């Protein structure tokens, strides 16, 4: 099969070959993980990953305990479509400086701080809401968290891409994904553990316990703010000053990033965008019903938290490290294929768990396998979409790719509660594995018809 080689602009003189990359020794790979620009992605990845489960998985556990029905929980997952449309305001984050603040600390850092502040405000709002009495307050607060989180993702993805050469993006993606997954474990298992500790001996649903847990989650955003403040921002390659006129600015900020992508890839862009749109569909559609499943199967907050905290952390670290290393050594598309296979397999394990009753050892095994597969798949996928961007439009183009990853899966996930109500959990988990099958075909086609993008075409 033909390799896919990218030669970016003069500012990003690098070449990525997805299938014929020059192999590096494991010693060189390990040295890449010890660099500051890689290590700081652990903390920034944590800041990026923290909000997600707090408006999805953990929130669905809270809502199910509060007596909210599964159909409503499924529809509320559409809050996540905010991530799917972040490309709409990504050009503003990519090009528009924040008055005064951007001049003092840098454009990427100023947007990161603004976004992190919005996330904290939204989490504080959620920590004061009562879903059983006034669900709308919780929903509006969650929407603020989603908007702030999506904006943070836009700025952070650009910051990451601009921080290192293309060949190091696999390591940065692995570090970012490790921090991201650790944050998801803290926002999932950690929040459940905090709620269980706050609840004490109280039996059943305890609203105050959830308020305390979400208050701690808001405080957990503070380390990310500190990392942003002490980090240095690389001077942007594209000027951000005043434009000659509004029409020119709009064209350069909104239109040119999309024109650039289409002009570089032509018809092949359809294959790329199709793969991006469905690669994580199995995980995303399944994920919204995972916590309601735990509640309905009789698992306590402590059991789910302890399992995720111990085995989830270990397998997340292993999966992200393996995924990043294998991507550097064997090429991105091969590891994308491996990640897609493991993700579908882990969903089938959930289908098995649905027949096992309250089986704590089965829960440990399934959560471990799910975290391992997700770590591998996510590290490869982040490296893949990072390699597609032109560094001149990194924030906008990466936002487009990561948004497309979510639009179809999040929309479909909204009907997950209705599906479970009609067909049951086992059938649902099998369905989520089956809908991931087209991914294998798309990876094969992306590999088979991969063009070579020359420097002239991207300059």
N, C-alpha and C positions, 0 to 999 in steps of 0.2 A: 504494500500500500504506500501511497505517497505521503511523505511527511509534510507538516504544515509549518513553514518557516515565516517568521515575522521579522522584518527589519524596520524599526520605527524611525522617527524623525531624527535629525542630527542631534537634538538634545537628548535623545534616548537611544544611543548607539548600542544596540544589543540585538541578539538573534535568539529566538526561541524555536526549537524544533520539538514538536509534541511527541514524535515517535523516534527521532534519531538524535536526541540531545547527546552532547558529549557527556559521558559518564564521569562523575566525580567520586573521589574516595569518600568513605564514610567519615574520615577525619576532617576533610574539608567541609563536609556537610555539618558536622557537629560544631566546627568553628563559626559557621554562619549563624548558628543558634545563639552564640554567646555575644554577638554584637549588640550595642546599645539600641540601635534602631530596630533590632528584632525583639529584644527584651521588653522595650517599652510597649510593643504591640500586645504583650500579655495584659498589661494594665488597661490599655485603651480598648482592647477587645472585651475585657470585663465590663467596662463602662457601656460598651455597645450592646452586649448580650444581656445585661441585667433587665432592661424594661420588657423584653419580649414575652417571657413567660408570665410576667405580672399582669399582662392584659390578655393572656391566652390560657395556658395550662393551669397555672396557679389560680388565676381568676375563675376558671371553670370548676376547680375543686371547691373554692369558696362558694360559688353560686349554687353548685349541686348540694352542698351542705345546707345552704340557706333555703332549699326547697324549690329552686328555679328549675323548670323542666328542661329536658335535654334539647328539645327543638329550639327553645329560646336561647340556650347556651350556644347552640350551633350558629344561629343567626347573628349573635353578638360577636362571633369570630370575624365577622365582616369589618370590624374595627381595624383588623389587620390589612384591609385593602388600602389603608393610608400608606403603607409601605409600597404597595403596588403602583401608586401614582406619584411617588416622590420625584420622578423624572420631570414632573411639571414645574416644580420650583428648584430643581437641581441647577439649572443654568444661573439662577440668582446666587446660589451658594458658590458656584464655580467662578463667577465673575464679579459679583457685586460686593464691595467692601462694606463693612459695618462702620458707620461714622465714628471717628476718634479711636475706637477700640482696635480696628484692623491696622491703623497706622502704628499703634503702640506695640502690639504683640503679634501681628500677622493675620492674614485673611483666614487661613484654615483654622488657626487657634481661636480667633474671635467667634467664628461660627460654631465651633465645638463648644465653647463656653456658653453661648446663648442657648444652644440646643440642650445641653446638660441642665441648665437652669429650668427650662420648660419641663423636662422630665421630672425633676425634683418637685416642681409645683403640682404637676399632675398626680404624682404618687402621694403627695400630702393630701390632695383632694380625695383620692381613693381611700386613704386611711381614715377619713372622716365620714364616709358614705355608708348607708344601710341599704343593701340591695333588696331586701324584703319589703322595705317601706317606701323607698324612693329610688328605683333603679336608674332613673335618668341622670341623677347626680354622678353616680358611678360611671355611667356611660360617657358623659361629657369629660370627666376627669381622665378616663382611659383614652379618649380621643386626643386629649392634650399630650398624654404620655406618648401615644403613637406618633403624633406629629413631631414632637421634640426628638424622639428616638430615630425617626426616619431622617430628619434633618442632620442629626449627629452622624448617622451612617453615611450620608452624602459627603460631608466634610472629612470624616475619618477615612473613608475609602480613598479619596483623593490624596489625603495626607500620607497614607500608607504607600500608595502607588508612586508618589513623588519622592519617597524617602530612600528608595533603593533601586538598583538596576533590575531589569526584567528577570535575569537568572536567579535573583535572590527572592523573587516574589513568592516562590513556593515556601521558603522558610518563614517569611513574614506572614504569609497566609496561615501557616501552621501555628505560629505563635499567637496570631490574632484569634484563630479558631480555638486554641487552647484556652485563652482568656475568656473568649465568648462562651464556650461551653462550661467553664468553671462558673461564670456568672449565671448561666442558666440553671446550673445545679444549686447555686446559692439562692436564686430567685424561685426555684422549685422546691427542692428538698429543704433548703435553708429556711424559706418562708414557712413551710409546713412545720418544721421543727420549732421555729419561734412561736408559731400559733399554738402548737401543742404545749410548749412550756408555759405560755401565757394563760392557757386554758386551765392548766393544773388538773384538779380532780373533777372539774365540771364535766358532766356527761352531756353529749349531744352538741348542738350548734352553739357557739359562743362568739357573738359579733365583736366584742371588745378584743378578743384574741387576734382576730384578723386585722383590726385597727392597729394594734401594736406591731404585728408582723410587717404591715405595709409602711409603718413609720420607720422601722429599721431599714427597709428597702430603700426609702428615700435617702437616708443617711449613707447608705452604701454607694451612692453616686459620688460622694465627696472625694475619694481617692482618685477617680478619673479626672476631676477638675484639677487636682494637684499635679498630676502627670502632665496635663496640657500646659499648665503654667510654667513648669520647669523644662519643657521640651523646646528645642529650637526648630524653627520652621525654615525649610529650604526656600530660597527666593523663587517665587513663581516664574515660570518661563514666559507667561503671557501677561502683558501689562494690564493693570486693573484701574488705571486712572480714568479721567473723564474722556468720553467718546466724542467724536466730531459731531454727531447728532444722534437722536434717539433711534432712528431707523437703522443706522450702522451698528449701534450697540445691540439692538434686538437681534439683528441678523447674526452677529458674531456670537452672542450669548446663547440664543435659542436654536437657531437654524443650522449654523455651521457644524456643531458637533454631530448632528444626525446626517448631514450631507457628507461629512468626512467619512463616517462609518460606511455608508452605502457606496461611496465612490471607491473606497479601498477594496470592498468585497463583492460588489455587484450582486448577482443572483445568489451567490453563496451566502450572503447575509441572511437569507430566508432559512437556510439550514441551521446557521448559528443561533438565530433567535428562536427557532422551533425547539432546539435542544435546550436552550436556557429556560424556555417557558415550561417545560415538563420534567426537567431533570429531578427536582425535589418533590414532585407531586405526591408520591407515595407517603413520604414523611409528613408533609404539611397537612394533607387530608386526614391522615390517621391521628396526628398529634392533638387535635382539639378535643377528641373523645377519650384520650388516654386517662386523664384524671377523673372524669365522670365514671369511667370503667373501674378504676381503683375503688372509688366510693361505693359503687353498686356491687362490687365483688367483696365488700366488707373489709378492705384494707384500711387501717387507721392512718392518720397523719404521721405518726411516729414510724410505722412500718415502711411507708413509702419514702419518708425522709431519710431514714437510716439506710435503706437499700440504695437510694440514689446518691446519698452523701459518700458512702464508702465505695461501692462498686461502680457507681456512675462516674465519680471523680477519676478512679484508676483507669477505667476503660476509655474515658474521654482523653486523658493525657496520652495513653498508648495509641489510640486511634489517630489523634491529630499529629503526633510525632511520626507515626508510621506513614500516614498519608502524605505529609510534607516531604519526608525522606524519599519515599517511593516515587513521588512526582518528580523530584529532582533527578533521581537516578534512572527511571524508566520512561519518563514522559507523561504528559498530563492525560491524554485520552485513554491510555491503558488503565490508569488508576481511576478515571471517571467510570469506566466500564466495571471495574472491580467494586467501586462504591455503590453503583446502581444495583448490582447483583446482591450485595450484602444488605442494602436497605430493604429490598423486596423480601429477602429471606427473614429479616428481623420482624417484619410485619406478619409473616406467616407464624412466627413464634408467638406473637400476641394472640393469633387465632387459636393456637394450641392452649395458651394460658386461659383463654375464655372457657375451655372445657374442663379445666383442672380444679375449679373451685378456689377456695381460699388457700393457696399454696405459696407460702413465703419463699421457699427455695426456688420454686418456679419463677416467682417475681424477680428474684435476684438474678437468675440466669437470663431472663428475657431483657431486663433493663441493662445488664452488662453487654449483651450482644447488640442491643439497639444503640447504646452509646459508642461502642467500638465502630460499628458500621457508619454511624453519622459522622464521627470524627474523621474517618478516612474519606468519605464522600465529600464532606464540606471543605476539607483542606484542598483536595484536587479541584473542586468546582470554583473556589475562590481564586486559585491560581489561574484557572482557565479564563475566567471572565476578566481578570486583571490583565492578562496578556493580550486581550483584544483591544484594549483602550489605547488611544493616542494621547500621549501625556499632555498635549496642549488642551485637551478637553476631558481630562481624567474624571472629574467629579460628575459631569453630565453624562458621559458615556457609561461609566460604571453604574450610575443610578438607573439608567435605562435598562441595563442588563439585569441588575439585581431586582428591579421592579418587575420586569417580565417574568422573573423566577417565581413571583408571588401572585400575580393577578389571577391566573387560571386556577392554581391550587387553592388559594384563599377563597375564591368565589365558590368553588366546588365544596370546600370544607364547610361552608355555611349550611349545607344541607345534610351534614353528617349526623346531626341529632335526629332528624326525620328518618334517615336511613336506619339508624340503630333501633329506633322505635318500631319500625316496620319489619326488620329482618334480623335483628339481634347483633351482638358484638362479634361473634365468630364470623358470620357472613360479611360483616363490615370490614374486618381486618383482612380477610381474603381478598375482598374487592380492592382495598387500597394497594395490595401487592400486585394485583393484575393490571391496574391502570398504569403501573410503572413500566410495563413491558415495551411500549413504543420507544422508550429511552435507548434501549439497546440498538434498535434499528437506526435511530438518529445519530448515535455515536459512530456507527459503522459508516453511514453516509458522509458525515463530517470528515472522517478520516479518508475515505475513498476519493472524495472530490476536492480535497484541500488544495487551494491555490498557493502560490508563492507570492508574497507581497513584497515588492521591491522598495528600496529607499526612495526612488523617484516617485513612486505612487503615493507615498505617505508624506512627502515633503511639502 
